[in-house]
Amino acid sequence: EKFHIARKHLLPKAMDAMGIQKKMLKITDGALRKVIEDYTMESGVRGLKKQIDMLCRSAAVRLVKEEGQTLTVNKSNLKDYLGRKKLHHDQKLTSTQPGVVTGLAWTQAGGEILFIETKLTEGTVEGKVIITGQLGDVMKESVQIALTLVKSLYPKESKVFQDHDLHIHVPEGAVPKDGPSAGITLTTALASLVTGKAVSPDYAMTGEVSLRGGILPIGGLPEKLMAAQRAGITKILIPFDNADDLEDVAAEVKDKLKITPVKKVSDVLKLLLG
């Protein structure tokens, strides 16, 4: 949506304001998409308009200095007009280890992937749980539910919690995070940790979990799937009750993803850990 608004409305207005004729400046589709993805992060287009205005001002200066020149802005030379990119989106892990799993999150500016990292360390007799990454109360409750589920599903392996400290971290530490939709990701990460089996980085997942081991529906599915596709992830696990929401997801996103609706935590763990 932002791309078409920029191409049809924002860019022509900015060029007209700077006195740039259409034949004098060409901005490729790739460059325009890069402006949207790497220089703006908002639900509206105010920031996008500012970046396009800045691009056209920079181009106008160059056209005045080099009269008669026709400029082409593409992905490779965009930074010459706007400077270095302002945003960084996480990409799929190239390798993984037990206890690290990729989840999907919704933000006001769109979807993002997030990594759940877990680690066991030599600790106190009773074993502490350390949580970092600015998690809100609801997400902390999801940690407790995930821990209880893993202890019930893997009673033998979970004895390690008795004399080891458990550390759960969700980068980026400066960004507050909350909501129940990381429940299945937290559960899978803890199960991966206690079994010593790594989860393929090709997978990402979203879903709230219950103490009965069910996977409950979540919101923001289209945005989450777009984030997964952008990050290079190819396999997605979603709650079974969200399957109808796939109608709202663009075909070009769904075509690049293998999406599996799941009902139970045990189904996810069997699929990913055997």
N, C-alpha and C positions, 0 to 999 in steps of 0.2 A: 504493500500500500504506500509506504513512504517513497519507494522508488518511483512509482507512477506519479505521485504528487510532485516529487522533485522534478521529474522530466517534463511534465506537462504544464506546471504552474510556477514553481519556485525558480527554476533555472531561467526560463524565458524572462521573467520579471527582473531578475538580478542582472541579466545581460542587457536588458533595455535600460535599466537604471544606470549602468556603467557606459552606455553608448557603444556596446559591442554588437556588431552585426553577426548574424547567424553563421555566415561563411568565414568569419574571422576566428571563431573559437569552436572546437569540437571536444566534447567531453564524452568519453566512452562509457558504455553501460557498466563495465567493470569498475571504472573510477568512481562512478556515482554510487554503486553499491558499497564500495570501500569507504566512502565518506559516511554512509549510513551506519556501517558496521563498526568502523574503527575510530570515528570522530564524534559520534553522538550516542547517547544512551538515555532515552526518555520515551514516554508514551505518545507525546505529541510531535510536532515538527518545528517548534520554535528554534531549538538548537540546530537542526538541519538547515533552516533558513539562514542562520548566522554563518554557518560554515560555507554554504554556497555563495553568499554575499562576499565572504572573505576570499573565496577562490576567484570570483569574477573581478574583484578589486585588484588582486595580484596579477591576474591575466591582463587587465586593462593597463597596468603599469608597464608590463612587458611589451604590449602592443604599441604603446606610445614611444618607448625607447627604441624599438626595432620596427619602424613604420613599414607596413606592407607585409609583415610576417603573418602567417596563419598558424595558430597554436592548436596542438592536440594534447589533451590531458588524459593520461591513462593510469593504470594501477601503479606502474613502476615510477612515474615521475610526479605523482600526486603530492608527495611530501615536499617537492620544490615549491608548491603553492600554499600548502596548509601546514607545513612542518611535520614533525614526527607524529605518528598516530597517538591518540590520547587514551585509547582503551585497549585492554587486553582480555580476550576471551579464552578460557581454558580449552585445551584440546585433549583428545583421547590419550590416555596413558600409553606409552610405547612398551612398557613392561609393567609387571605388577608383582605383588607379594601377598602372602596370606594376611588377611585383616584389612585390606584396602579395596573398596568397592566404589563404583561411580553411581551417583544418584542424579536426580533431576529436580530443579527448583524453579518456582515462579517468582518473578519480581515485577514491580510496577513498570519496569522498562522492558519486560519480555522474559523469556526463559533463559536459564543458565544451567550448566552441569556443575555438580559439586562432588568433591571426593570425601568419603568417610574413611578416616584413618584410625586404626586401633593398634595398640601395642601393649604387651605384657612386660612388666619389669619386676625384679626381685623387690618384695615389699614387706609390709607388715604382716603379722600373723592373721589378722582378719581379712586383709585385702581391701584396699581402697579403690574407689572409682573416681578418676580425675577427668573432668570434662572441660575442654577449652574450645575456643572459636566463637565466642559470644552467642551461645545458644539460648533461646528463650525458654520459658517455663514449659510450654507444650512440647517442644523438642526434647527437653530434659526428661519429660515423662515418657516420651517415645524410647529414650535410652533405657529407662527402667523396664519398660514392657519388653523390649528386645532382649535385654539381659535375662529376664525371667523365662522367656520363650526358649532361648538357647540353652539355659540350664535344664529345662524340662526335656528338650529334644536330644541333648547330648549330655546326659548326667555324668557319664564316666569322664569325658574330656573336660567338663566344666569344673571338675575338682581343682583345676589349676587356679581358679579364682580365689580359692581359700587362702593361699599363701603367696599370691602375686598381686601387685597393683595393676589395675586396668586403666589405661589412658585412651580416651576417645577425643579426637581432634577433627575439626571441620575447617579447613582453610576457606576463605581468606579471613584471618583472625580479626580484622578491623571492621568487618561487615556483619551486623546483627542478623541472626537467622532464627526462624521460628516456624511452627506449623507441624502437623502430624505426618505429612506425606513422605518423610524420610524414614518412616518406621521399617519398611521392608529392606531398605538399604542398610540401616543400622543392624538389623537382625542378620542379614547375610554377611556383613563385615565381621560380626562377632562369631558367627558360625565358621567362617573361613579362618578366623584367628585360632579357635580352639582345635579345629581339625587339621590345621596346617596345610590346607588346600587353597591355592590361589584361584580367584575368579578372573575369567578372561576379561581384558580391558575392552573387548568388543561390546560388552553388555553394559547397559545402564537401566535403572529401574526407578519406579515411583509407586507409592501406595502406603496408606495407613495400615497398621496391623492391630489386631485385637488379641487379648489373652487366650482366646479360643483358637488362635492360629489362623484366623481369617484375614484376608486382604481387602480393605475397605476403599471405596472410591475417593478420588481427589479432584481438585480443580486445576485449571490452567493447562490442560493436556496439550492443546495445539501449540502453545508457546514452548512447553517443555520438549516436545518432539522436534520443533524447529531448532532448538538449542542443541539437541543430540545430533541432528543431521549436520549442523554447522561444525560441530566438534569432531566429526569423522566417525562417530559411533554408528554401528550398523544393526545392533540387536537390542530391542527394548522390551521390558516386561512392564505391563500396566495392569491395574485391577480389572477383573472381569466385568465389573459393573460400569466401567468407563468405556467399554467397547463401542457403544452407540455414539460416543463423543468423537470417534474417528471420522464421522461424517463432516465435522467442522475443520478437519486437517487438510491442508492443500495436497493435491495429488502428487506434486513434485517432491513433497517431503515424504509422504507415505511410500512412494515408489523406491526410495533409497533406504528404507528401513524394514527390517523384519520385526513385526510387532506381535508379541504373544500375550494375550490376556490370561491372567492367572487368578485362581480363587483362594489358594491356601499357601501359607508359608512353606509347608512341607514340599509342595510342588516346585517352588522356586529353588529350595535347597537341593532337592533331588536333581533338578536340571543343571544347576551350576556346580555342585560339589559331589554329585554322585551318591 
